[in-house]
Amino acid sequence: MCFFMEFVVMKLEKDLEEMLSKNSFIQRWHSHPLCFWFDVIVLKLFVTIFFGYCTLPFGLLQFERWWGVYRDIYFCGCWIFGLWPFYSPLLRAFILPKKPKSPTTNGIKQD
């Protein structure tokens, strides 16, 4: 379970990094010094919270223990990371810039 959760988290992180790198507004945001420190704090919190979520089964070693902890926090990481393939297209449409339509006439491209 530990390695599966780590795989799912890495998939989300790589896809999200790719999307954010293509957005010009977010790139300008990252270049500002104050926003850089805001990003550092948010990313540190993200790692602190979800690294523990992924390594919990490795630390507790018994199914009954880590399953109880996951159950008590309502499997929040499984919802966030496991459903990524289903809600990523919506996020992709929101984050990525719209492609300009090329002018066409009756399906023929104009030069």
C-alpha positions as CSV (number, residue, x, y, z in Angstrom):
1,M,0.0,0.0,0.0
2,C,2.8,2.4,0.9
3,F,4.4,2.2,-2.6
4,F,1.1,2.3,-4.4
5,M,0.2,5.5,-2.6
6,E,3.6,7.0,-3.4
7,F,3.1,6.1,-7.1
8,V,-0.3,7.8,-7.1
9,V,1.0,10.9,-5.4
10,M,4.0,11.1,-7.8
11,K,1.6,10.8,-10.8
12,L,-0.5,13.7,-9.5
13,E,2.5,15.8,-8.8
14,K,4.1,15.3,-12.2
15,D,0.8,16.0,-14.1
16,L,0.2,19.1,-12.0
17,E,3.8,20.4,-12.5
18,E,3.4,20.0,-16.2
19,M,0.1,21.9,-16.2
20,L,1.4,24.7,-14.1
21,S,4.6,25.1,-16.2
22,K,2.4,25.9,-19.2
23,N,0.4,28.7,-17.5
24,S,2.0,32.1,-18.0
25,F,0.2,33.7,-15.0
26,I,1.5,31.1,-12.7
27,Q,5.0,31.5,-14.1
28,R,4.9,35.2,-13.4
29,W,3.6,34.4,-9.9
30,H,6.6,32.2,-9.2
31,S,9.0,34.9,-10.3
32,H,7.8,37.4,-7.7
33,P,9.9,37.2,-4.4
34,L,7.0,37.3,-2.0
35,C,5.0,34.7,-3.9
36,F,8.1,32.4,-4.0
37,W,8.1,32.2,-0.2
38,F,4.3,31.6,-0.1
39,D,4.9,28.7,-2.5
40,V,7.7,27.4,-0.3
41,I,5.4,27.4,2.8
42,V,2.5,25.7,0.9
43,L,4.8,23.0,-0.5
44,K,6.4,22.3,2.9
45,L,2.9,21.9,4.3
46,F,1.9,19.6,1.4
47,V,5.0,17.4,1.9
48,T,4.6,17.3,5.7
49,I,0.9,16.2,5.5
50,F,0.9,13.8,2.6
51,F,4.3,12.2,3.0
52,G,3.1,10.9,6.3
53,Y,-0.1,9.7,4.7
54,C,1.9,7.7,2.1
55,T,4.4,6.2,4.6
56,L,1.8,5.4,7.3
57,P,1.5,1.7,6.4
58,F,5.2,1.3,6.4
59,G,5.4,2.8,9.9
60,L,2.6,0.9,11.5
61,L,3.3,-2.4,9.7
62,Q,0.0,-4.1,10.6
63,F,-3.1,-3.9,8.4
64,E,-5.4,-3.4,11.3
65,R,-3.4,-0.4,12.6
66,W,-3.0,1.6,9.5
67,W,-6.4,0.7,8.1
68,G,-7.9,2.1,11.3
69,V,-6.0,5.3,10.9
70,Y,-7.0,5.7,7.2
71,R,-10.6,5.0,8.2
72,D,-10.5,7.6,10.9
73,I,-9.4,10.3,8.5
74,Y,-11.9,9.1,5.9
75,F,-9.3,8.1,3.4
76,C,-8.7,11.7,2.4
77,G,-5.5,10.9,0.5
78,C,-7.2,8.2,-1.5
79,W,-9.9,10.7,-2.5
80,I,-7.5,13.4,-3.4
81,F,-4.9,11.3,-5.2
82,G,-6.9,8.2,-6.3
83,L,-9.5,10.2,-8.1
84,W,-7.0,12.3,-9.9
85,P,-7.5,10.7,-13.3
86,F,-11.2,11.6,-13.1
87,Y,-10.9,15.3,-12.1
88,S,-7.6,16.1,-13.9
89,P,-9.3,17.0,-17.2
90,L,-11.4,19.6,-15.4
91,L,-8.4,21.1,-13.7
92,R,-6.4,20.9,-17.0
93,A,-9.2,22.9,-18.8
94,F,-9.1,25.5,-16.0
95,I,-5.3,25.9,-15.7
96,L,-4.0,25.5,-19.3
97,P,-4.4,28.6,-21.6
98,K,-6.9,28.3,-24.4
99,K,-5.5,27.7,-27.8
100,P,-6.4,30.3,-30.3
101,K,-8.6,29.0,-33.2
102,S,-7.0,29.4,-36.6
103,P,-9.3,31.0,-39.2
104,T,-10.9,28.5,-41.5
105,T,-13.4,28.7,-44.3
106,N,-15.5,25.6,-45.0
107,G,-12.9,23.4,-43.3
108,I,-10.0,24.8,-45.4
109,K,-7.3,26.6,-43.6
110,Q,-6.6,30.2,-44.8
111,D,-2.9,31.1,-45.3
